[in-house]
Amino acid sequence: MIIPLLVLFLIGAQLIVTTNMRSLDMAITQSHASQQAITGVLYATDEVIDLNSPDAFERIRILVTHKSRAIPQLLPNFISLMSGIPRIDVSGIAVMEKLP
């Protein structure tokens, strides 16, 4: 009787940890994207997308940053049986500033 309840508790805790980690990673990645767009610092994993602008003298550029990390497993091999290696993948998007 105690084993199924323990497994159910660990599954619930795994969902809570994963959701909170994803929310934290999304906020951090978006913050990094905004900071990089303002300073103009780019990394090899970043993407820059050029968009058509109605103004011939203005170039609109979008910076897309990515972050990926593994999820801690509270139930060993439980997630890997269903979907492979558990990872959190998030992206941050910002409009790049024109540097002087």
ABEGO torsion letter per residue (X at the ends): XAAAAAAAAAAAAAAAAAAAAAAAAAAAAAAAAAAAAAAGBBBAABBBBBBBBABAABBBBBBBBBBBBBBBBABBGAAAAAAEBBBBBBBBBBBBBBBX
